[in-house]
Amino acid sequence: MTKGSVRFLDTNILLRYLLRDDEEKARRALGLLNLVEQGREKVAISAMVIFEVIFTLQRRHQVPRQQIRDSVKDILSFRGLELPSKRLYERALDLYAARPNLSFPDAFHAVYMHAQGIEEIYSWDTDFDKLEGIRRVEPILTAADLRDVAEQAIAEEAVERMGEESDRGEEYDQS
């Protein structure tokens, strides 16, 4: 590795550090993360790493939301950690910890929408109804939409039949 280069940090390193379920790996993860915290080692993570860590801590290990928020926000503050839009994740973690029935992905969507100035979301998920500044919209089909869908289905079926007839004709010619 050349000076100034970045390595990717996989989810399992963070989980061993947070869970300490394998003492040897937890000790080594702590050593690495101390270097990252000090900025002496540079690592990058993706959105999926954050989502995997939160999902695993919550679902598999039943870690309380506030503890998840505090632990992940602490890691996000490390000087040597690169993650685009860190502030969005921090705000999503705060929302996730404050709303017991809101999943982290939905919390992230809400924060992202706010940052983008988007106020409406197509969704059947009623959890969005409880969030200030977001209006949930369910997809609906008008009579005209239904006609268009029916016409498209009829056209696709006709094309499929023509293809089948063409295939039968080719089979006939080959015999």
N, C-alpha and C positions, 0 to 999 in steps of 0.2 A: 504494500500500500504506500502510495506516495504521500508526502506531507500535504495536508490540506484536502485529501480525498475523503469521501464519505462512503460509509458502508450502510447497507440496509439492516434494520433491526427487526427480527421476526417476533411475532407475538409470544412465542414460548419463552423467550428471555424475560419479557416483562411479567409473564405469569409466574415463572419460577421465583422472581424477585418479590412479587406481591404475595404469593401464597406460601412461599417457603416450605413447599411440600417435598422438596428434595434438597437437603441441606447443602450438599456439595455444589449443585447447580445454583442454588440461591446465593451462596457465598461468591461464586464466580460472577453471577449476574450483578450482584451488589458492587463488586469491584469495577466492572465495566460501566455500570450506571453512575458510579462516583466520578469516573473520568468524563462521562458525557455531561454530567451536571456541572462540572468545572469547565467544560468546553475544551478539554484536552483531547477528547475523542469526538468525532462528528459522526452522527448516524441520522438516517432518514427513516421515517415510517410513513405508511399510507393510511388512508381512512379505514381500510379494512382491518388494520392492526388495532386501531382504537375500538372499532365495533366488536371485533373478536374478544378483546380483553373484557369489555363491559359485559357482553353476552355470557362469556364463560364465568366471570365472577358472580354475576347475578343468578344465572340459571343453574349452573353446575355446583356452585359453592355457596349460594344463598348469602352472599356478602351484602350488607345493607347499602342502599343507594347513596347515602351520605358518605359512607366510607369509600365507595367506588369513586364518587365525585372527587373527594379529597385526594385519593391516591393517584388518579389519572391526571388531575390538574397539577399535582406536584411534579409528575413525570413530564408533562407538557412544558413546564417552566425551565427544564434543563437547558442550559446554554448551547450545548452541542447537539440538540435534537432538532431536526428539520421536519416540519409538517406544514404544508400550505394552509393558511387560514386558521392558525392555532386559536385565535380569539373566538371563532365560531364554535369550536369544540368546547371551549371553556364555558361559553354561554349556554350551549346545549346541555352540558353536564349540570349546570345550575338548575335549568328548567327540569331536567330529568330527575334530579334529587328532590325538587320541590313538588313534583306531581307523581304520586305513587302509582297511578294507573296509566301513565304515559311511557311508552317504550323509548329507549334512547334514539332509535331511528326516527320516530315521530318528533321527538324533541329537536333533533338535528334539522329535520325538514322545516319545522316551525321557525327556528332561528335563521336558517338559510333563506326562507321566504322573506322574513323581515329584512334581512340584509340586502335582498334583491328588490325590495319594495313590492313584493307580490302579496296580495291580500286574500286571494281565493285559491282553493285547492280542490281538484276533482278527487273525491274519495268517498268510500262508504264507511270509513272509520269515524265513528261518532266522537272519539276522543278529541278530534280537532274542534268540535263544537264548544268545548270548554276553554279554548285558548283565545285570549283577547287579541283582537287585530287580525283574526283569520276567519274567513267565511268558507264553510265547506259546501261544495256543490256536487250533487250526484248527477252523473250522466243521465240524460233522458233522450228518448227518441220521439220526435214529432211524427205525425202521420206521414209527412213528406219523407222523413228519414226512413220510416218503415217501408214505404213504396220503393225508395231507392235501394234498400237492402234486398227486398224481394226481387226487384228487377235484376240486380247484380247476381243473385243466386240463380235465377232462371237463365241468365246469359252464360254463367259459368257451367251450368248443367248442360246447356246446348253445346257448348264448345267441347265438353267432355264426351258427350254422345258422338259428336262428329269425329273426334279422335278415335273412339272405339270402332266406329264404322270404317274409318280409314284403315285401322289396324286389321280388321277382318278382311277388308279388300286386299291388303298386302299379303295376308296369309293365303287367300284364295289364289292370287296370282303366282305364288311360289310353289303351289302344289302341282 
